[in-house]
Amino acid sequence: MCLAMDYMHCMHLGWLQHFYGSLLHLLVFIILPGNEMDNLQEIFVFIRQHQERNQAKHPYRMKLDKLTMFQLKKGYPKLRGRASDIAGLAHCMFDLWSHYMAQGDQQHLRIRLFLKLNLELQDILETFSPTYGHTALPEPQYNKAFQGGLSMAQLHKQLNEHFEAADVKIFNVTSKTHFALHSLQFSNCIHPFLIWCYKGESTMHRAQILWKSCLHGSKHWQASKKAAWKERHLMWMQCKI
């Protein structure tokens, strides 16, 4: 049985990736006065300094050194990064947008409210997490988390409709928003942290590096054999076999 979709892939590698990518698009191409690369560098410095100053638990480890880090060649913006990178940006993105936004602009205020709700949602989930014995959210926190998620989705849809009417391809809404809301809807029964798979992401990243080291000068059947040998040798060195 599947109670809910993987919260990590729906929220951090889905909904927030698209939202943060659209936010960076606005800053780089519309709001900041310099050329695109200078604007992106300014944002990158802001993120690094903010996370160092606040000792972020999961700092953004990617380098924002090219526009393709958030602006895809086709389709809508999407910020690149691992799930932990995206999850660790909640506080930073709220302060980044609050610093550069135009106070009287309705769309800018909607973006700020979305980021504020996202920060509050993250705080609830971390404060009442399984680490502290909460397999589900208590009723008051559940109501706040679920209603906050619904408000975030409504704000996102309003932004999508506004910029779509202006023929600007940002703030697209995907199916992952829908499934992230289901995780929050069921959070009074099971905590969203219990239906995500962070360990799998780390394993995939490690396997990618391992297999890449076996490709040069090898045929396809030789690469898999080399990868198996290397994995076995590593496990032997770690006394796992």
Buried (B, 14 or more C-beta within 10 A) or exposed (E): EEEBBBBBBBBBBBBBBBBBBBBBBBBBBEBBEEEEEEBBBBBBEBBBEBBEEEEBEBBBEBEBEEBEBBBEEEEBBBBBBBBBBBBBBBBBBBBBBBEBBEEEEEBBBBBBEBBBBBBBBBBBBBEBBBEEEBEBBEEEBBEBBBEBBBBBBEBBEBBBEBBEEEEBEBBBBBEBBBBBBBBBBBBBEBBBBBBBEBEEBEEEEEEEEBBEEBEEEEEEEEBEEBBEEBBEEEEEEEEEE
